[in-house]
Amino acid sequence: MNTEKTAADRNRKVRAGVVKKKRKIFSVYVLRSAEGRMYIGYSQDVEKRIRQHNAKANRGWTRRFTEWKEIYREEFRTRKQAMQRERELKKIRGTKKYKEMVGI
């Protein structure tokens, strides 16, 4: 008996839902520094991004400020949706609506 699976067998299982792919989740997040500065971004791994923002080796804008903490997060199925929401949040930043939404 041949134990090797053919491509057709694998495809049949995928279509039947036997083989499940890990679903990617994209998050839009808002960080606040100890100095009160805000940062909005998106990522698949928010915890990793926060560590990068707080790292001494960080070379970006967030390096100038300390102790970045997450204060808000939304999750999306696609990168495109997350990017669109990030742009929306950046446009309304500073408004009363934004402050109420993120709880500041």
C-alpha positions as CSV (number, residue, x, y, z in Angstrom):
1,M,0.0,0.0,0.0
2,N,1.3,3.4,-1.0
3,T,1.4,5.7,2.0
4,E,2.5,8.9,0.1
5,K,-0.3,11.4,-0.3
6,T,-0.8,12.9,-3.7
7,A,-1.3,16.6,-4.3
8,A,-4.9,15.9,-5.2
9,D,-5.5,14.2,-1.8
10,R,-4.0,17.1,0.0
11,N,-6.1,19.6,-2.0
12,R,-9.3,17.6,-1.3
13,K,-8.6,17.7,2.5
14,V,-7.9,21.5,2.3
15,R,-11.2,22.1,0.6
16,A,-13.0,19.8,3.0
17,G,-11.6,21.8,5.9
18,V,-9.5,19.0,7.3
19,V,-6.3,21.0,7.0
20,K,-6.8,24.3,8.6
21,K,-4.5,27.2,8.0
22,K,-3.6,29.5,10.9
23,R,-5.6,32.7,10.3
24,K,-3.5,35.9,10.3
25,I,-4.9,38.7,12.5
26,F,-3.7,42.2,12.0
27,S,-4.1,44.7,14.8
28,V,-4.2,48.5,14.9
29,Y,-2.8,49.7,18.2
30,V,-2.4,52.9,20.1
31,L,0.6,53.4,22.4
32,R,1.2,56.0,25.0
33,S,4.6,57.0,26.4
34,A,5.5,57.9,29.9
35,E,5.8,61.5,28.6
36,G,2.2,61.4,27.3
37,R,3.0,61.1,23.6
38,M,0.8,58.9,21.4
39,Y,1.8,56.4,18.6
40,I,-0.6,54.6,16.3
41,G,0.5,51.6,14.2
42,Y,-0.5,48.2,13.0
43,S,1.1,44.8,13.3
44,Q,0.5,41.1,13.3
45,D,2.4,40.8,16.6
46,V,1.7,43.8,18.8
47,E,3.6,42.6,21.8
48,K,6.7,42.2,19.7
49,R,6.2,45.7,18.3
50,I,5.9,47.2,21.7
51,R,9.2,45.5,22.7
52,Q,10.8,47.0,19.6
53,H,9.5,50.5,20.4
54,N,10.9,50.2,23.9
55,A,14.2,48.7,22.9
56,K,17.4,50.8,23.3
57,A,18.4,49.9,19.7
58,N,15.2,51.4,18.3
59,R,16.1,54.0,15.6
60,G,12.7,55.5,15.0
61,W,10.7,58.4,16.3
62,T,9.5,56.4,19.3
63,R,13.1,56.1,20.6
64,R,12.9,59.7,21.9
65,F,10.3,58.7,24.5
66,T,10.2,56.0,27.1
67,E,8.0,53.3,28.5
68,W,5.5,52.8,25.6
69,K,2.3,51.1,26.8
70,E,-0.7,49.8,24.8
71,I,-3.9,51.7,25.5
72,Y,-6.1,50.6,22.6
73,R,-6.3,47.8,20.0
74,E,-8.6,46.7,17.2
75,E,-8.2,43.5,15.2
76,F,-8.8,42.9,11.5
77,R,-8.7,39.9,9.1
78,T,-6.6,41.7,6.4
79,R,-3.6,44.0,6.3
80,K,-5.6,46.3,4.0
81,Q,-8.4,46.8,6.6
82,A,-5.8,47.4,9.4
83,M,-4.0,50.0,7.3
84,Q,-7.2,51.8,6.4
85,R,-8.2,51.9,10.1
86,E,-4.7,53.2,11.1
87,R,-5.1,56.1,8.6
88,E,-8.6,56.9,10.0
89,L,-7.3,57.0,13.5
90,K,-4.3,59.2,12.5
91,K,-6.8,61.6,10.9
92,I,-9.0,61.9,14.0
93,R,-6.2,61.9,16.6
94,G,-6.7,64.8,19.0
95,T,-10.4,65.0,18.6
96,K,-12.9,64.4,21.4
97,K,-14.2,61.3,19.6
98,Y,-10.7,59.8,19.5
99,K,-10.0,60.6,23.1
100,E,-13.3,59.0,24.2
101,M,-12.6,55.9,22.1
102,V,-9.1,55.2,23.5
103,G,-10.1,56.2,27.0
104,I,-7.9,59.3,27.6
